[in-house]
Amino acid sequence: GPGFEEAARVLRWLLPGIVCLSLNTLIMIFIGTFGMPRWVIVAPAVFAAANLGLNLVAIPRLGAAGAALTTTICYAGLF
């Protein structure tokens, strides 16, 4: 109903990021079977830091939708 419109909007922003995260997890596990290259560890740390920085800007302006948007952007970048 109308009381859940905000939650639905946040979910729509977050779903593409969840798909990217799922695919990225599968790829990282596959690559990890051949050894652990340094970038397999560094890349997620870099994008986690980027996500935190973007959240500091987006959440005060856009609220939960901003957090979902920045998370999707970072997960897509990581993928």
Secondary structure, DSSP 8 states (H G I E B T S, - for coil): -GGGHHHHHHHHHHHHHHHHHHHHHHHHHHHHTT---HHHHHHHHHHHHHHHHHHHHHHHHHTHHHHHHHHHHHHHHH-
